[in-house]
Structure formats: C-alpha cells, structure tokens
Amino acid sequence: MELDKDLRSRQEARERIKQAKAAADILAGFNQSQVDRIAKAICDAGMAHAQELAELACRETGFGNVPDKTIKNQFAAQTVYDAIRDEKTIGIIAEHPEQKLLDVGVPVGVIAGIVPSTNPTSTVIYKSMIALKAGNAIVFSPHPNAAKCTLRAVEIVAEAARQAGCPDGAISALPTPTMAAVEELMRHDLVKLILATGGPGMVKAAYSSGRPAIGVGAGNGPAYIQRTADVPKAVAAIVQSKTFDNGTVCASEQSVIVEQSMEQTVRAEMQRQGCHFLDKQQADRLAGFLFRPNGAINAAVVGKTAAEIAQLAGLSGVPSTAKILVADAKEAGHDQPYSREKLCPILGFFVERDEDAVLEKCCQILRNEGSGHTFSMHTKDEAVVRRFGEKIPVSRFLVNTPATFGGIGASTNLFPALTLGCGAVGGSSSSNNIGPLDLINIRRIAWGVSDGVPRSSGATAAPVSSAAMVSDDMVEALVNKILAKLQ
C-alpha cells in the first residue's frame, strides 16, 4: 500500500514538473510588463486571502496565531511586491556604457519550492511572486503536516496568476507530499533550481540532490544588550520579536547575552516586561522536554505560547501571564538546549565577564548552530558594532531592532524576504535575503575595448614587422643545423 502511494506520488511529481516546463517555455517569451502583471495579481490575491490562509495554517499545524500569520501573509504579498515592483528582471536589465557592457536577465526555468510547516502559506505567496517576477515556473513541495493550507495557498495564487495571463502549470504543488515525491522533484533533470526553506534534513537533501540550490537551515541568533543600550527599549524589542507568531520566525532571538555589570538591570527589566526566569528545577524539566533524544526539537512546543509550553512540560509556578520563558545558560553546544534554536517563546540567558567574552560566546553559539544566519545587538556605541561586525559569523547583523522584523527586512532596509541565505559559513550558496534577481541568470554582452594582447605592467610592446617574422622553413633549417652539430 505504501509502495503504491510512493509510486503514485512520484508520477504526480513528474506530471507537475512536465507541466511546469511547458509553462516555463512560454514564460521565457514574456516581456517585463507581462511578468509584472502576474506579480501584481499574486500580491492582490495574497492580500485578499491573508486572514483565510492564516486561519487554515493555524488550524492545521497548531503553530503560531492567526493575527500574526495574517501579517506574515500580508508581508509576503504587499511588502515584497512593493520592493520588486520596479525591478528589471526580463530582457536588458542593466546597461554599463562606460564599460561597454549590457546585462540580460535570463530565467532559470523550473524551480522547486520547499515549504516549511512554520510558514506554510506566506512562503507560497512570497516564492510564487519572486519566481514569476523572474519569469520562472515553480512547483511546491508542501510539508506533510501543513499540506492542506499550502495547497489552498497554491490554488489561490495560481488562479490569480492565470487570470493575469500566466500559463497553466506555472504555479503548482505536489498533491501527495511523500518523501518519494520530494526526491523526484529535487532530482529531476527539468528542475533547474531548488529554493529550500525548512529543517536541516530537508536543506541537506536539497544540496545533495545534484541540482543547484539555495537553502536556508536553522537560525539561532543571540541578542547582545550592550552596556550603552536603552535597556527598556531593547527588552521591548526582544519581547515583541520573540512572541510574534509565537517565535516561529527563524530570524528571531534565541538567547540574550549580557556582561556581568548589566546582568541585574537586564534581568529586572525582562521580568518587568513579562519574561519568567525559570528556577533550576523548572529549567531542567523543560530542557528534557524541549528536544527529543535524537536532538530534534519537540514539535509539541513549536509555535506555542509560553503558558501552553509550561503546561505541556508540567512546570508549576509559571504565571499564566508569562510572555517568554527564560533559562540561565553557560555553555554552547548540541547538548545544551538553551543555546540552540527554539521555535517558540523560550530564551537562553548568558552572562559573561566582559565584552571580549561576550563576543567569544556569541561566536560559539552561532558556530554550534545558526552560522551565517542572524545576530542582533542593542547599543549606542557604533565602534562596538564595527568591532563585532568584523568577527560575528552571520549574514545579517541587526542593530537596535527586533530581530524577527529586522532580519526579514520589515524594520530595516534589508530586502524583504522570507528566505534568508546563510552564505558559505552556513552551508548556503547565497548570503542574500532572496529576491527575483537570485532566481535568474545574467547574460553579459561585452564589446571589445582593446586589441586583446596581454602586456606586462608598464611595458610597451614594439610593433612586429613582417620582415622580422620567422618562417616555418627558417625554423626547420635551424633545427637541422643544431642536430647536425650534436651528431
């Protein structure tokens, strides 16, 4: 029975890919205004159905909450559209007359879009829009635990795109998201790029597929509240960020780190703003519940409120008003739960002797998990920002902003995106916030500007006259003469 399901799902994947290829061939002939019209239609559909899709996602996955997921869908629709609206992606996209170069945008073709269960509808809106803006077709692989809401999102944006002139099959999804189907999608020859957002296993599979891939794994960003920071403002930003959609955004803070001189000030302010510091018994009990024996996060805690997590873990003495659960932590490592990514309102709290130790600990935390992703700092000292900026192994270094919103470009001038590249240090092929220009190839047209003969620096080559040239006969005569003397 299971074998039949796998075979059927593989065949479904092949059919979707074949349809997508046919659509991509048609899209390759579209001009900029045609793909722009499709992108606008996806935006409008995403905005019109933002709440409906949020409700479906919460009902199916149990992660997050409807108001915040609605905002995510609106961000994926309107904010992303506003950023890419005037971007050139088709035909001649840039001219460099002084260098005698032209850049031509070339769609990659068929893209495989991997969708996480934490953002199962906003990811569809966002990836559909940037793929179609770049002239590509996209086939989505829903997470099995979020298949219904993802398929509904695909249905909505595909119909909107079709009405705007998009060919059928340009936006589709695997109807039966088995591992066999996902493997077929990622390894198929007609798929030219994988856009993978999800757990480490799925991202690793994408990079192991033999196809070009842009993958984003775990985030695990520490937040440093530096001694010059406006502490109440910094804590408010962290609380707002970490409670948004119950902590399911990968850019959100996973730990707070301070110097010893700031410990009591920051603790008191966090408590005042609704953070509950666990005692050792509570922290140990929650640590045993937070991750499974194999090291994977317990899905029961993902996207739940602090009160729900306390109840699930059997913690007594946690007030129902607690916004975030905070546990003291000292070391970073795979076996140190509070130093890892926690997709829920739980924070580790690190105290270090001085700023040098803070920098070292932040690097340890990130190198253990989350390299290349996101780091945040609250400070008024730009010199400290510059110093840390030369050392911290991340692609997004955020200053005085909630990490959830700063990382995705909502509260910063980073490109608005829901796929955040981690660069080579994080095992990713890009360190960008991914947009349409990451989903095209660029054909460069170059005019000759010299005779093409390389010369050493400062040297001027003398012209060679025809009289000075050596003929083949002269070379042969010289060789024969040398050989005769050697005999």
Residue pairs with C-beta under 8 A, 6 or more apart in sequence:
5 176
5 178
6 178
6 179
6 180
6 181
7 180
8 176
9 174
9 175
9 176
9 177
9 178
9 180
9 181
9 184
10 180
10 181
10 184
12 174
12 175
12 176
12 181
13 139
13 174
13 181
13 182
13 184
13 185
13 188
14 184
14 188
16 139
16 169
16 172
16 173
16 174
16 185
17 110
17 139
17 184
17 185
17 188
17 190
17 191
18 190
19 168
19 169
19 172
20 110
20 137
20 138
20 139
20 169
20 170
20 172
20 190
21 109
21 110
21 137
21 190
22 167
22 169
23 137
23 166
23 167
23 168
23 169
23 170
24 107
24 109
24 110
24 136
24 137
24 170
26 167
27 35
27 107
27 132
27 135
27 136
27 137
27 166
27 167
27 170
28 107
28 109
28 135
30 90
30 135
31 90
31 91
32 88
32 89
32 90
32 91
34 165
35 89
35 90
35 132
35 133
35 134
35 135
36 85
36 133
37 164
37 165
38 132
38 133
38 161
38 164
38 165
38 166
39 81
39 84
39 85
39 129
39 132
39 133
40 81
40 85
40 164
41 160
41 161
41 163
41 164
41 166
42 77
42 81
42 125
42 128
42 129
42 132
42 157
42 160
42 161
43 77
43 78
43 80
43 81
43 129
44 77
44 160
45 77
45 125
45 156
45 157
45 159
45 160
46 73
46 74
46 76
46 77
46 78
46 125
46 129
46 156
46 157
47 73
47 74
47 77
47 78
49 73
49 153
49 156
50 70
50 73
50 74
50 77
51 66
51 70
51 73
53 69
53 73
53 121
53 122
53 149
53 152
53 153
53 156
54 66
54 67
54 68
54 69
54 70
54 72
54 73
54 121
55 66
56 121
56 148
56 149
56 152
57 63
57 64
57 69
57 120
57 121
57 146
57 149
58 64
58 65
58 66
58 69
59 149
60 120
60 145
60 146
60 147
60 148
60 149
61 117
61 118
61 120
61 145
61 146
61 149
61 303
62 303
62 304
63 117
63 118
63 245
63 246
63 248
63 302
63 303
63 304
64 118
64 245
64 246
64 248
64 303
65 245
65 246
68 244
68 245
68 246
69 121
69 122
69 245
72 119
72 121
72 122
72 245
72 418
73 121
73 122
73 125
75 122
75 408
75 410
75 416
75 418
76 122
76 123
76 125
76 126
76 129
76 418
77 125
77 129
79 409
79 410
79 416
80 125
80 126
80 129
80 130
80 416
80 417
81 129
82 416
83 409
83 415
83 416
83 435
84 129
84 130
84 133
84 435
84 436
87 133
87 435
87 436
87 437
88 94
88 105
89 105
89 133
89 134
89 135
89 436
89 437
89 440
90 105
90 107
90 135
91 104
91 105
92 102
92 103
92 104
92 105
93 103
93 104
93 105
93 442
94 102
94 103
95 101
95 102
95 103
96 102
96 103
100 446
100 447
100 448
100 449
101 444
101 445
101 446
101 447
102 444
102 445
103 442
103 443
103 444
103 445
104 442
104 443
104 444
104 445
105 134
105 135
105 440
105 441
105 442
105 443
106 440
106 441
106 442
106 443
107 134
107 135
107 136
107 439
107 440
107 441
108 134
108 136
108 192
108 193
108 212
108 439
108 440
108 441
109 136
109 137
109 190
109 192
109 193
110 136
110 137
110 138
110 139
110 190
110 191
110 192
110 193
111 127
111 131
111 136
111 137
111 138
111 139
111 191
111 192
111 193
111 194
111 195
111 439
112 138
112 139
112 141
112 185
112 186
112 191
112 193
112 194
112 195
112 196
112 206
112 211
113 123
113 124
113 127
113 128
113 131
113 138
113 139
113 140
113 141
113 195
114 140
114 141
114 182
114 194
114 195
114 196
114 197
114 198
114 202
114 206
115 123
115 124
115 127
115 140
115 141
115 142
115 143
115 146
115 150
115 197
115 198
116 123
116 143
116 146
116 197
116 198
116 199
117 143
117 145
117 146
118 248
118 249
118 250
118 302
118 303
118 343
119 197
119 248
119 249
119 418
120 142
120 143
120 146
120 149
120 150
120 153
121 149
121 150
121 152
121 153
122 418
123 197
123 418
123 419
124 140
124 150
124 153
124 154
124 157
125 153
125 157
126 417
126 418
126 419
127 138
127 140
127 195
127 418
127 419
128 138
128 154
128 157
128 158
128 161
128 171
129 157
130 417
130 434
130 435
130 436
130 438
130 439
131 137
131 138
131 171
131 195
131 436
131 439
132 138
132 161
132 166
132 170
132 171
133 436
134 436
134 437
134 439
134 440
135 440
136 193
136 439
136 440
137 169
137 170
137 171
138 170
138 171
138 172
138 195
139 172
139 173
139 174
139 185
139 191
140 150
140 154
140 171
140 172
140 173
140 174
141 173
141 174
141 177
141 181
141 182
141 185
141 186
142 150
142 151
142 173
142 174
142 177
143 150
143 177
143 198
144 177
144 178
145 299
147 177
150 173
151 173
151 175
154 171
154 172
154 173
157 171
158 166
158 170
158 171
158 172
161 170
161 171
162 168
174 181
174 182
174 185
182 202
182 205
183 205
183 209
185 191
186 194
186 205
186 206
186 209
186 211
187 209
187 210
187 211
191 211
192 211
192 212
193 211
193 212
193 213
193 214
193 439
194 206
194 209
194 211
194 212
194 213
194 214
194 215
195 213
195 214
195 419
195 434
195 439
196 202
196 203
196 206
196 213
196 214
196 215
196 216
197 215
197 216
197 418
197 419
199 217
199 218
199 296
200 217
200 218
203 215
203 216
203 217
203 427
204 215
206 213
206 215
207 213
207 215
207 427
212 429
213 429
214 419
214 421
214 428
214 429
214 430
214 434
214 438
215 427
215 428
215 429
216 250
216 373
216 419
216 420
216 421
216 422
216 428
217 373
217 422
217 426
217 427
217 428
218 250
218 341
218 369
218 370
218 373
219 250
219 251
219 252
219 254
219 341
219 370
219 373
219 374
219 407
219 420
220 254
220 255
220 339
220 340
220 341
220 365
220 366
220 368
220 369
220 370
220 373
221 251
221 252
221 253
221 254
221 366
221 370
221 373
221 374
221 375
221 376
221 394
221 403
221 407
222 253
222 254
222 255
222 256
222 257
222 350
222 361
222 362
222 365
222 366
222 375
222 376
223 234
223 238
223 253
223 255
223 256
223 257
223 376
223 377
223 378
223 403
224 257
224 258
224 358
224 362
224 375
224 376
224 377
224 378
224 379
224 388
225 231
225 234
225 235
225 256
225 257
225 258
225 262
225 266
225 378
226 259
226 262
226 355
226 377
226 378
226 379
226 381
226 384
227 259
227 261
227 262
228 379
228 380
228 381
228 384
229 378
229 379
229 380
229 400
230 378
230 380
231 262
231 265
231 266
231 269
231 378
232 269
232 273
233 378
233 400
234 378
234 400
235 266
235 269
235 270
235 273
235 275
236 273
237 378
237 400
237 401
237 402
238 253
238 256
238 347
238 402
238 403
239 270
239 273
239 274
239 275
239 323
239 324
240 402
240 404
241 249
241 252
241 253
241 402
241 403
241 404
241 405
242 252
242 253
242 324
242 345
242 347
242 404
243 323
243 324
243 345
244 252
244 402
244 404
244 405
245 303
246 303
246 304
246 305
246 344
246 345
247 303
247 342
247 343
247 344
247 345
247 346
248 302
248 303
248 343
248 344
249 404
249 407
249 408
250 341
250 343
250 373
250 374
250 407
250 420
251 373
251 374
251 396
251 403
251 404
251 406
251 407
251 408
251 420
252 403
252 404
252 407
253 347
253 376
253 403
253 404
254 340
254 341
254 342
254 347
254 348
254 370
255 329
255 338
255 339
255 347
255 348
255 349
255 350
255 365
256 266
256 270
256 326
256 347
256 348
256 349
256 350
257 349
257 350
257 351
257 352
257 358
257 361
257 362
258 266
258 350
258 351
258 352
258 358
259 351
259 352
259 353
259 354
259 355
259 357
259 358
260 351
260 352
260 353
260 354
263 351
267 277
267 349
270 277
270 324
270 326
271 277
273 323
274 321
274 322
274 323
274 324
275 322
275 323
275 324
275 325
275 326
275 347
276 306
276 318
276 319
276 322
276 324
276 325
276 326
277 326
277 327
277 328
277 349
278 286
278 315
278 318
278 325
278 326
278 327
278 328
279 317
282 315
282 316
282 317
282 318
282 327
283 327
283 328
283 338
285 313
285 314
285 315
286 309
286 313
286 315
286 325
286 327
286 346
287 327
287 337
287 338
289 298
289 301
289 312
289 313
289 314
290 297
290 298
290 301
290 313
290 337
290 342
290 346
291 297
291 298
291 337
291 340
292 298
295 334
297 340
297 341
297 342
297 343
300 312
301 309
301 312
301 313
301 342
301 343
301 344
301 346
302 343
302 344
303 343
303 344
304 312
304 344
305 345
306 318
306 322
306 323
306 324
306 325
306 345
306 346
307 318
307 320
307 321
307 322
309 325
309 344
309 345
309 346
310 318
310 322
310 325
318 325
323 345
324 345
324 346
324 347
325 345
325 346
325 347
326 346
326 347
326 348
326 349
327 338
327 346
327 347
327 348
327 349
328 338
328 348
328 349
328 351
329 336
329 338
329 339
329 348
329 349
329 350
330 350
331 339
332 339
332 361
332 364
332 365
332 368
333 339
333 368
334 340
334 368
334 369
338 346
338 347
338 348
338 349
339 348
339 365
339 368
339 369
340 368
340 369
341 369
341 370
350 361
350 365
352 358
352 360
352 361
355 384
359 387
359 388
359 391
359 392
362 375
362 388
362 392
363 391
363 392
363 393
366 373
366 375
366 392
366 393
366 394
367 393
370 394
370 426
371 393
371 394
371 422
371 425
371 426
371 427
372 393
372 394
372 395
372 421
372 422
372 423
372 424
372 425
372 426
372 427
372 428
372 431
373 394
373 395
373 396
373 420
373 422
373 426
374 394
374 395
374 396
374 397
374 398
374 403
374 407
374 420
375 388
375 392
375 394
375 396
375 397
375 398
376 397
376 398
376 399
376 401
376 403
376 406
377 384
377 385
377 388
377 397
377 398
377 399
377 400
378 399
378 400
379 385
379 399
379 400
385 397
385 399
388 397
389 397
393 425
395 420
395 421
395 422
395 423
395 426
395 431
395 432
396 406
396 407
396 414
396 420
396 433
398 406
398 407
398 412
401 411
401 412
402 411
405 411
405 412
406 412
406 414
407 414
407 420
408 414
408 416
408 417
408 418
408 420
408 433
409 415
409 416
409 417
409 433
410 416
414 433
415 432
415 433
415 434
415 435
416 433
417 432
417 433
417 434
417 435
419 433
419 434
420 433
420 434
421 428
421 429
421 430
421 431
421 432
421 433
421 434
421 438
422 428
422 431
423 430
423 431
424 431
430 438
432 438
453 461
455 461
